Amino acid sequence: MKIAIIGYGKMGHEIEKMSLAKGHEIAGIIDKENIQDLGSGKVSSADVAIEFSEPGAAVSNILTCFNIGIPVVTGTTGWYQHLDMIIRECKSKKQALFYASNFSLGVNIFFEINRKLATLMDGFPEYDVNIEEIHHVHKLDAPSGTAISLANDIIRLVNRKSSWKNSKATRPDEIPVISVRKDEIAGIHTITYQSAVDCIEIKHSAKNRIGFANGAVLAAEFLVGKSGVFTMLDLLNPVEST
C-alpha cells in the first residue's frame, strides 16, 4: 500500500516508521514547506493519505485529498466545527474519510470505560466531575480532541451536565476541562468524580506516540477500497458500545 503523509512533525515521523515497518511504501511527504505539492506527483498516486497537521490546515488538506480521489485518515483535532461540511463533501464526492480524536487502542478502550462510568454516575448527583489533560508543549490545540470526546460523552449520558469549559466551571451544569502543557508528555487524561466523602478516578497515560501511529496505519489499511465516513468504532467494531 502506498501512503502519503501530510504533516511531518513528531507524529508524521512515527507514522512513517510504522508504515515502513508494516511493509508499506511512502508515496510522498507533505509539510508546511511543500504544501503546494499536495495533489501532484507521487502524492497523487497514493492509495491513502494520513493527515496529522494542525487545526488551521486540516480542512484544506482533507478537501484537497477528496478532490484528487485519495482516501484520507486524519488525526488532527481542533477543526471539528467544520465536520458537518467535511462529511457532506465526502459523501457528495463519494470519497472516504476516517477521523478520530485519538487512534490509540488503549484510549478507545478508555472512551468505553468513560461511557459506562458516566451512565452509572448519572444516578448519583452528589458526585461532580472534572477532566484534566496533560500534553507536550508543542501541542497547538487546547483542550485536546480526546478530552473533548470524553467530555461530550459525559454530557450525553449525565443529565446534570450540559456543557464543558476549558477552565474552572462557573455553573453546576459545566464540566471543567483543565489543559496543561508540559515537557514532552505524550498524553495523560484523567476523569475525576468527587463527592464530600470520596473520589473516583479513571486515567489513561500514553507512554509514547507508537500506539497512536499504529492505530493510524491500521485505519489507513481499513479505509482503502471504501467510501463513506468512518471512526474508530468502525475499526474496532466492539461487541457492545453505548
N, C-alpha and C positions, 0 to 999 in steps of 0.2 A: 504494500500500500504506500502511495506517495502522500506525504503530509507537508502542507505549508504551515509554517509557524508565523503567527502575526503577534508581535510583541516579544522582544528578545531580552527581557530582564531576567531576574533570578528564576522565575517560573518558566520562561521560554527556554532557558538553558537546561533546566531539569527535564522539560518535555522533549527537547532534542535528544538528551542522553537516554531517556526511557524509550523513545521511538526507535532509536538505533539498536538498543538492547533487545527489543522485541522483533527486530528484523525488518523494520520499515525503512523507507527511503525519505530523506528530507528533500522535497521538491524546491523549496526556497524559504528564505527567512526574511521577514519584513519587520523593520523597526522604524523609528522616527526618521532616521537619516535617509531611508529609501522607500518611504511610504508611497511614492509615486509609482513604484514598481508593482504594487498590488494590482493584480489583474493582467499582468503582462509576463511574457517569457515563461520561465519554469513554473512560476506560481500558478498560472492558469492551467497547467497540466496536472495539478494535484488532485487526488481523489477526495481529500477533505482538508479543511483548514482548522487549526486550533488557535484560538484567539485569546490571548491574555495581554491586553494592552493597558489602557487607562480609561476612566469613565468618559472623558471628552471625545475619545476617538472610537469607542466601541461601536456606536450606532453606524457611523460611516463605514467602518471596516466590514460589519455584517452585511450591510446593504450592497457593498461592492462585491462581496462573495456571492450574494444572491444573483447579482447582475451577470456575473461570469459563470454561474452554474456550479459553484463549489459548495458542497455542504459545509456548514460551519459549527464547530463546537466552541462556545465561549464561556470562559470563567471570569471575565471581567464583571465587576459589580459597580453600582453607583449610577447606572443608566436606566434602571427598570421603570422609570416614569415614561419611557418610550416603548415599553414592552408590547403593549397592545398594538401599536403601529407596526412594530417589527413582526409580530405574529401575523398580522394581516398581509404584509408584504410577502412573507414566507409562503403563506398559503396561496396567495394570488399568483405567485410565480412558480408554484409547485416545487419549491426548494425545501431544504432540510436544515433545521436548527436544533441544536442541543444546548440548553443553557442550564447552569446550576450556580448557586451561590457558593457551593463547596463540592469538590469532586472526591473528597476523601471518603472511603468506605466507613471508617470509624465515625466521622461526623454525621453521615447519613443514618447510621445506627443511633447516634446521639439525637438526631432530629426525631426519630421514632420514640425514643425514651421520653423526650421532652413532651411530645404529644400525649403520651399515655399518662405522664405525671400531671400535666395540665388538666386532663379530663378528670382525674381523681381530685385535684385541688379545687376544682370548681365548686365542690360541695363544702369547702372549709374556708369561709370568708375571714376567719381570724388570721390567716396567713397572707402576707403581702409578698410580692415577687419583684425581683430586680435581676438585671443581666449585666455582666461585666465582660468586655472583650479586650484582650491584650494582643498587640501585633508589633512587628518591627517598625522602626522609624521611617521606612521607605513607603509604607502603605499610604495611598493618597486619599482613600475614602474613609469616612467615619460616620456612623458605625459600620462595621463590616457587613457585607451581604449575608454572612452566616448569622450574625446577631439579629439582623432584620428578619430573616426567615424564622428564627427561634421566637422572636417577639410576636410576629404575625400569627404564628401557630397558637401561642398562648392567648392572644386577643380573640382568636376564633373559638377557642374552647373554654375560656374562663369568662363568664358573663360579666363579671365586675370590672373587667379591663376592656378599654375601647381604643386605646392609642398608646404609642411609645414616644419617648422623648430622649434625645441624646444629651441628657444631663439629669440632675436630680428631679424627681417628679414634683409637680406643684399641685396636682389634683389626684384624688384617690383612684380615679379610673386610668391613670397613666402608668406605664411600665418604664422606669428609668433604665436606660441603656448607657452604661458608662464605658467610654473608649479610652484606652491607654496605649500610647506608642512608646516602645522601649526597646533598645538594643536590637538584636536580630531575632526576636521571638517569632517563631513560625505561626503561632496562633493558639490562644487559650480562651475558651469560652466557658463561663460559669453562670449557672442559673441558681438563684437562692430564693427559697420560700421561708419567710421568717414570721414567727408569732411571738407573743410575750413570753412563751415558755420554752421554745426550742427552735431549731433551724434545720431545714432540709436543703441539701445542696447537691447538684449534679454538675459534672465538669468534664470537658474534653480538652486535652493538651496535645497539640501536634509536636512531634519530636523533630521533624524536618519537612521538606517540601516533596519528598519522594512519593508519599501517599497521594498527594494532590495530582502530581504528574501522572502517576499510574492510572488514576481514575479518569483523567482527561484523555489519555490514549485509549483506554477501554471504551470511552464514549465515542471516540473517533471510529474505532473498529465497528462499534454498534451502528453508527449513523450511515456508513457507506451503503449506498443502494436504496436508501429510504427517502421518503418525502414526508413533510409534516414537522411538528414541533414536539420535542421530547425533553424529559428531565431525568434525574437520577432514579425516580420511581420506576420509569420505564426500563432503565438498565438493570436495576437490582431486582425488580419485579418481586417485592416482598409478598409473602403469603397473605399477610394482613397489614393494612395500612389505614390510618384514620383520615 
